[in-house]
Amino acid sequence: MNMDLAVLRSQWSDVLDYLERQDRMAWIAYFDARLAKLDGSVLHLDFSDSQKFSGNLDYKDIRDHHKAALERAINAVVGTDLKVVG
């Protein structure tokens, strides 16, 4: 299925609801992310309104886990495999 950003935006609340039920910490990480751009199967997120990932601390392992949870939630709700970046 070829995904359109407008279609994904229309289902984003459902994706976040699913994510919250599966992994509340991942939901906290992504609930205020903005859908910036969709390049094929790569979803770009914008966190410009949020500073929770800023600073000198390295949360790479945690972010990778949360990204994977979000990717699973998108697939479960929308039926499309997307790679999340941002």
MARKOL-331676 format. One record per residue (C-alpha): x, y, z negated. Coordinates in steps of 0.1 Angstrom, whole numbers, plus 5000, padded with zeros to 4 digits. Example, Ala and Ser with C-alpha at 12.3 -4.5 7.8 and 13.67 -1.06 7.14 Angstrom:
    xx    yy    zz
  5123  4955  4922
  5137  4989  4929
//
This chain:
    xx    yy    zz
  5000  5000  5000
  5014  5034  5010
  5009  5058  4980
  5000  5094  4983
  5009  5119  4955
  4974  5133  4954
  4960  5098  4949
  4985  5091  4922
  4977  5124  4905
  4940  5115  4905
  4948  5082  4886
  4976  5096  4864
  4954  5097  4833
  4945  5061  4838
  4982  5052  4841
  4990  5071  4809
  4961  5054  4791
  4974  5020  4802
  5010  5030  4792
  4999  5041  4757
  4982  5007  4751
  5014  4989  4762
  5042  5010  4748
  5033  5041  4727
  5069  5053  4726
  5071  5053  4764
  5038  5072  4765
  5052  5098  4741
  5082  5102  4765
  5060  5106  4796
  5026  5121  4786
  5037  5157  4794
  5057  5148  4826
  5046  5165  4858
  5044  5145  4890
  5068  5166  4911
  5073  5146  4943
  5068  5112  4959
  5094  5100  4984
  5082  5067  4997
  5084  5045  4967
  5103  5069  4945
  5084  5091  4921
  5101  5122  4909
  5090  5136  4875
  5095  5171  4862
  5102  5178  4825
  5109  5215  4828
  5082  5222  4802
  5097  5198  4778
  5131  5198  4761
  5129  5164  4744
  5155  5148  4767
  5179  5177  4764
  5210  5180  4742
  5242  5161  4739
  5227  5128  4727
  5227  5099  4750
  5193  5081  4752
  5200  5063  4785
  5191  5028  4772
  5158  5041  4757
  5150  5061  4788
  5156  5031  4810
  5132  5010  4788
  5105  5038  4790
  5109  5042  4828
  5104  5004  4832
  5073  5006  4811
  5059  5035  4831
  5067  5017  4864
  5048  4987  4851
  5018  5009  4841
  5017  5025  4875
  5017  4991  4892
  4990  4978  4869
  4967  5007  4874
  4974  5018  4910
  4987  4986  4925
  5019  5001  4939
  5055  4995  4929
  5072  5029  4924
  5107  5037  4911
  5105  5066  4886
  5133  5092  4885
  5136  5123  4864
//
